Amino acid sequence: MLTRATLANDGRTIELGWEDGTHCRFHAMWLRDNALDDKTRSAGNGQRLITILDIPAEARIGAASIKGEALEVAFVPEDKTVSFPASWLRAHAYDHQEDRQPGWTGSDIQRWTKAIMQNSVPRAAYAEASRDSNVLRQWLAAVRTYGFAVMDGLPTESGALCKVADLFGYIRETNYGRWFEVRAEVNPNNLAYTNLGLQAHTDNPYRDPVPTLQILACIENTVDGGESSVVDGFAVAAALQTENPEGFRLLCSYPARFEYAGSSGVRLQSKRPMIELGPDGELICIRFNNRSLAPIVDVPFAEMDTYYAAYRRFAELIEDPSFEVTFKLEAGQSFIVDNTRVMHARKAFSGSGKRWLQGCYADKDGLLSTLAAIEHGFREAAE
């Protein structure tokens, strides 16, 4: 329960205290900008109806009082009174110290290795996920937490992988089409269309932005070999950071360049680091693809040797079997990966038999939106 509200700095800040001893401060300008009344935010969608310029630059709190489970604030010079739920204020408090080291990730992300995930690959049956929102919630939450999941029971027909994307969002069409075939071809325009093994990689790092999700679905698989594998790029990056902080810093600080020009009329290029951090040090994206790496020209001469040593070590860790989770897709199975985090690979396979997979891309915002909406519905039902 909120027990104390004390104005300071001539009403430009306020300090709040709760009965459990928690306390935090808020600025008057922040509170006014985030007011919850229907003149500030749309009741229908919660979007803000005012701009920052609509708020007086000299906005202050003239008076504040605790009324039940809410804080009532009167702003001057607007002569506007707004009520904030105490629980909302506590949930949105920003007056705290967080020791976020470079490579930090949120509490909803769990890094993993082979020892953790090989025998507990998250999966769901398509039919159950289609009709049971709780099954779908658990499957989507696994993608959020671990960056990948398997789905069983898809129809073994061309285009069936779109049904997976339809569960949470929309397909992102590219120059490869709405979806693309992954099977051996003569004179392919991409090494994915051969029976060669593929190093663990993220897809399409030459795009800006990259597709944030990839779905691969198996229609037929009677070859020897050809197992799929996944590697948690965040776990590998964390291992590199622990082992070689300077190498980690270099891979975060300097951009690599990626390019693709395998099809007529298509020339894709991007310039982004292999390990990307947010402004607060949060680990947000891994880009790793030996096939698409262009000459690196943005690293100073004096640091290029050290950069390449870090790149090599990053690649060695990625190929360390202790980070790799392996499984063989059977007909009717698919898997999804967070393409900003989890690298996927394929073992080589024999020329006899058939291996026919299809792949497509989707966007993680759709998945996270659907998951958040389901979770919100569950919370409302529980209240």
N, C-alpha and C positions, 0 to 999 in steps of 0.2 A: 504493500500500500504506500502511496505517495504521502509523505508526512511533512515536507518542508519545501518552500519556494522562496528564495531570497534574491531580490534584485541587486545588481551591482553595475558599476561603470555607468552610472547615470541612466540605467534602464537599457543599456545596450547588451547586457548579458543577464542571464538568470541561472541560479544554481538550484538544482532539485535534489532532494534526499528521500530515500525510501526507508521503510522500517527495518529492513535487513542490513542497513548501513551503506548501501550503494548510494553514490552521489555522482552527478554529472552536470556539466554546464552546457547551455545553449546560447547562441547569439540571437538577438532580436530579429535581425535580418533573415537568418535561416528559418526561424519559426514563422515569420510572416510569409516568406516565399513558399513554405510547405504547409500553409494553413489548409485545413480540411473542409472549410465551409463551401457552400454551393456557389458562392460568387468567385471563389478562387479555383475550384476544381469542378469539372463536370461530374454530376451525379451518375451519369450513364456509364462513362468509361474511366473516370478518374484523372483525365488529362487536365493539365493546368490551363486555366482560362485567361491568365494574366501573364505579362512579360515582366522581367526584372525591372524594366523602366517604369512600370506602373506602380512600383513600390517607392515611396519617398526615400531618398538617400539617407535622410536623417531619422529613419524609422527607429523607434524605441518602444520599450514596454512601459506603459504608464502605471499599470497595476496588474497584479497577478494574485489569484486565490485558488485554493484547492477545494473542489466541490465533488465530494464522493470519490469516484475513481477517475476524475478528470482534473486537468489544470485549465483554468479559465484565464485568458490573457487579453488585456486591453492594450491595443497599439495606438501610439500617437506618432505623428499628428493626424493620422487618418480617422481617429475616433471609431475604431473597429475592434470588436470583441470576438474572440475565437476560442473554442474549446478543443483541447487536445486530450484524448484518452491517455491515462498514465502508462498503460501497457504499450501504446504506440510510441510514446516518447522513449521508453526504456528500450524498445526494440530498435529504435533508430538513433540511439545515442552515439555520438562521435567523439566525446571527450574521454578518450582512453589511449593508453600507450600499447602499441602492438609491435613486437619484435619480429618483423617480417624480413627474414633473410632472403636474398635472391634465390629463386627457385621455389618459394612458398606456394602452396596450393590450398584451396579451400577445404573445409571440413567434409564436404560432400564428395571429395575425390579421394580414393584410396589407391595408393601405388601398390603394384604387385609384381611378383616374380613367379617363376615356374613352381616353386615350392608352395606358393599360396594358392595358385589358380588352376594348376594342371588337372586336378581331380574335382574341381568345383566350378567348371565353366558355366556361367549363367545362361539359362536357356528357357524357352517356353514353346508351347505348341501353338501354331498359327490359329487353329480353330478356337482354342480356349482364349487366346489373347483378343480375338475378334469379338467374342461375345461376353467376356468377363473383364470389366474395367480394372478389377483388382489384379488379375494376371497381367494385363497390359501395364498397369502401374509398376509392378515389380520388375518387369522386363525393361521398361524405359528407365527406371531408376538404376538398374544394373549398368545400362549404357552410360548414364551420368556418372556413376561411381567408378566403374572399372574401364570404361571406354570401349567395351565390346560386349557382344552377346550373340548367342546362336538361336535360330528359330527353326523348329521342326514342322513337318507336315504341310509344306507348300505344295501346290499342284506342280507336277513335273511337266510344265509346258512353257513355251516361250512367253516372256513378259510377266511371269508369275511374281517376280521380285518386286514389281510395282505394288503388289498387295501389301508388302511389308511397309513401304513408304507411306501408303495410304492410311496405315494405322495411326500415324502421327503427323503427317505433313505432306510435302509435295516433292516430286522429283526435280532436281536441278539439271536441266538439259544442257549439254555442251556440244563441242564439235564432234564428239564421239557418238552423239545421238541421245535419244531419251534413255536408252540403255545400250550396252555394247556386249559383244560376244567375247568370251574368254576361252578359246580353244585353238589348237594348233592350226596354223595357216601356212601356205606357201608364200614367201616374200612378204611377211607381215610388216605393217608400218609401226608396230610397237612390239617390244620383246615379250610383253605379256601374252601375245598370241602364238607362242612357241611352246615346246615341251621342256624348255630349259628351266632350271631352278631360278628363282628370283630372290635377291637379297631383301631382307626386311626394309620396308620403305614406306613413306607416306605418298599418297597419290597427288599428282598434278601440282607440285610446288611452284610450277611456272605460271600458275594463275594467281591473280590478286583481286579478290580474296580466293583462297583455296576452297574447294568443296569441303565442308566440315564433316560430312558423313559419307561413308561408302557402304553399299550393300552388295554382297556377292551371293548369288543363288545357284545351286547345283541342279541341273536337269538330268545329267547322266555322268557317271563316273565309274568306269570299269578298268582303269589303268592300274598298273603297279606303281606306287609312289604317288606324287602329286599332293601330299598332305599340305594343308594350310597351317600357318602358324602366325601368332601375334606376339608383339613385344610392347611393353608399356614404356613409351618414350620418356614419360615423366620420371619413372623409376630409374631408367638408365641415366637421364640427365642429372638426377639427384646423386647417383653413384659417382658420376664424373665430377660433380661439384665437390663431393667429399674427398675424392682421391686427388683431384687436380683443380683447385679453385681458380688458378690463373687460366688454365685451358678453358674451363667453363666460362670465365669472364670474356675470353676472346670470342668464343662461339656465340655469345650473347651480344657482344658489343659491335661486331662487324657484320655487314650483310654478305650473304652468299648471293650468287646469281644463278637463276635457273631458266632454262629455255626449252622450247619444243617447236619443231618445224617439220614434223613427219608427214603432214598432209598438205595437199595443194591448197593454197589460200589461207593457211593457218600458220601464224608465227607468234607464239606466246612467250612472254618474258616476265620475270619478276625479280625483285631485289629485296630480299628479306633475310634475317639471320636464321641459322639452323636451329638455334634455341632462342625463342622470343619471350621476353619478359615484359610485363606491364610496368607502368611508371612506379608502382609501389613494390616492384620486385616479384609480383606473382608470375608463375610459370604459365604461359598461355598457349604456346604453340611450338610444336616440333616440325621442322621441315628437313627431311632426309631422303634423298633419292639420287643414287650414284649415276643413274642413266640420264638424268636431266640436269645435272650440275654443269653449269657453264664455267669458263675460266673465272677464277676469283681474282678480282682486280681492285677491291676496295679495302684491302688490308695493307698497311704500310710495310715497306720492304723490311724494316727492322723487326717486325713481328710475324712475318709470313712463315718462317720456320716453326715458330712456336704454335702458330695457328694450325698449320698442317699436322703437327704432332698431336694437337688436341682433337682435330678432325679424325685422324687415324685411330686414336684411343677411343673416341666416341663410337666409331664403326666397330672396333674390337669388342666393346661392351655390348653393342647391339647384337652381335653374333655370338655372344657368350650364351651357351645353352641354358645357363641358370636363369636367364630372363625370358626364355622362349616357351610359350604354351602352344602345343601342337594338337591338331585334330584333323581327321579326314572327313570332308563333306560327302555325304551320301545323297542320292537323288531325293529331292524334296526338302533338303536342308539349306539354310542360308545363314550368313552371319553379317553383322553390322559392326563397323569400327568408327570410332571418333577419329577422323582423319587429321585432326590437329594434335593428336596425342599418341594414338596407338599405331605402330607400324605393322604391316602385314607382309607375309612372305609365302613362297610356295616352293616345295621340294620338286626336284626334277622328276619326270615320270617317263615310262616306257612309251615307245611308239605304237605298241599294240593296245587294243581296247580303245575306249572313247572317254574323253573328259570334256564335258560341255558345261561351262558355267556362264552366267550372265551377270553383268555388273551395272550399277547405276549410282548416281550421287544424289544426296539430299542435303538439307541444311539443318544444323543442330538447333537453331532457334525454334523451329517447328516442333522438334522432339521435346525440348525443354518446356515449351509453351503447353503442349498437350499434357505433359507430366505434371506441370504446376496446376493446370486446371483440374486434373483428376484428384491430385492431392488436396486441393482446396475444397473440392466436393466432399471428399472423405472427412475432412476436418469439420465442415458444416454439418454433416450427418451425425458426427459424434457429439456435437454441442447440444 
